[in-house]
Structure formats: structure tokens, C-alpha cells
Amino acid sequence: MGRPKAEVDANEVYELALIQCTYEEISAVLGVSKDTLHRRFRTEIDKGHEAGKKSLRRAQFDNAIKQNNTVMQIWLGKQYLGQRDKSDLDIQSGLTVVMGKEFDDV
């Protein structure tokens, strides 16, 4: 006869996964092994992780748009729109322009 099943609240597992807790962290909080979590609660953990990422992404977009957060707008543009910072090189005149300043080529 094996050990009795540990009583674990599936909703608590989901809530911990929602805030991006790892298997190790959930295991430590609930006092069960990572193997038990993986075997019995993988679906709840996967759903919690994905829902948490969605919530974070929504908060970032809301912050960028509703709060008019320019830094977040720039970061999201780089992540999702392929935008980037660049410095221009003027090859014909032999000058390099960096952040609006000119330097003679050496």
C-alpha cells in the first residue's frame, strides 16, 4: 500500500502559477514534490502560466497606451514591430554622426 495522496487545492496551484511561480516554488509552498505537481497539476500550472503572461502583456499595453508611457511604447515597438535604435554613418564626408554630434575620422 502506497503513501496517501497529498491534499492539494488545484485552485491554489493555478493561482501560484498565475504569478509565474516555478514548479520548485509551488512545490516548496505546498509541501509536495515537483513530480507530484507535474503528474497531477500540469494542466493547471500551464494554464496559470499562460494566463499570467497574458495579464502582464495586457498591463504593459495599457501602460503604454492609456498612461502614455513613452518608454513602454518604445520597448514594445522594439519587441513586436522590429523597431530599433540606429546611428548613421556618413561615408562620403568621412564623418561619423553619433547622437547628433560629428567626429572627424581618425
C-alpha positions in Angstrom: 0.0 0.0 0.0 1.4 3.4 -1.1 1.5 6.7 0.7 -1.8 8.6 0.9 -2.3 11.3 -1.7 -1.3 14.7 -0.6 -4.3 17.0 -0.4 -3.5 19.9 -2.7 -6.0 22.6 -3.8 -5.9 22.8 -7.6 -7.0 26.4 -7.5 -4.1 27.3 -5.2 -1.7 25.7 -7.7 -3.3 27.7 -10.5 -3.1 31.0 -8.5 0.6 30.4 -7.8 1.3 29.6 -11.5 -0.7 32.8 -12.5 2.0 34.9 -10.8 4.7 32.9 -12.6 5.9 30.7 -9.7 8.1 27.8 -10.9 7.5 24.2 -10.1 10.2 24.4 -7.5 8.5 27.4 -5.8 5.0 25.8 -5.9 6.4 22.6 -4.6 8.1 24.5 -1.6 4.9 26.5 -0.8 2.6 23.5 -0.9 4.9 20.9 0.5 4.6 18.4 -2.4 7.2 17.1 -4.8 7.7 18.6 -8.3 6.9 15.2 -9.7 3.5 15.2 -7.9 2.8 18.7 -9.3 3.8 17.7 -12.8 1.8 14.5 -12.7 -1.4 15.8 -11.1 -1.5 19.6 -11.8 0.4 20.2 -15.1 -2.7 21.5 -16.8 -3.5 24.0 -14.0 0.2 25.1 -14.0 0.3 25.5 -17.8 -3.0 27.4 -17.8 -1.8 29.6 -14.9 1.5 30.5 -16.6 -0.2 31.4 -19.9 -2.9 33.5 -18.2 -0.3 35.3 -16.1 1.7 36.2 -19.2 -1.4 37.4 -20.9 -2.3 39.6 -17.9 1.3 41.1 -17.8 1.2 41.8 -21.6 -2.2 43.5 -21.2 -0.8 45.6 -18.3 2.2 46.6 -20.5 0.0 47.6 -23.4 -2.4 49.5 -21.1 0.6 51.3 -19.5 2.0 52.2 -22.9 -1.3 53.5 -24.4 -3.6 54.6 -21.5 -0.8 56.1 -19.4 1.0 57.3 -22.5 4.3 55.7 -21.2 6.8 56.5 -24.0 9.4 54.2 -22.6 7.0 51.3 -22.7 5.8 52.3 -26.2 9.5 52.2 -27.4 10.2 48.9 -25.8 7.0 47.3 -27.2 7.9 48.7 -30.6 11.3 47.1 -30.5 9.8 43.8 -29.3 6.8 43.5 -31.6 7.4 45.8 -34.6 11.1 45.3 -35.2 11.9 48.9 -34.5 15.5 49.7 -33.3 17.8 52.5 -32.4 20.4 53.2 -35.0 23.3 55.6 -35.5 24.1 56.9 -39.0 27.4 56.7 -40.7 28.1 59.4 -43.4 30.7 57.6 -45.6 31.0 60.3 -48.3 32.2 63.0 -45.9 34.3 60.8 -43.7 32.3 61.9 -40.6 30.5 59.7 -38.2 27.3 61.1 -36.6 26.6 59.7 -33.2 23.7 61.0 -31.1 23.7 64.3 -33.2 27.5 65.0 -32.8 30.1 64.9 -35.5 33.5 63.4 -35.1 36.4 63.5 -37.7 37.6 60.2 -38.9 40.9 59.3 -37.5 
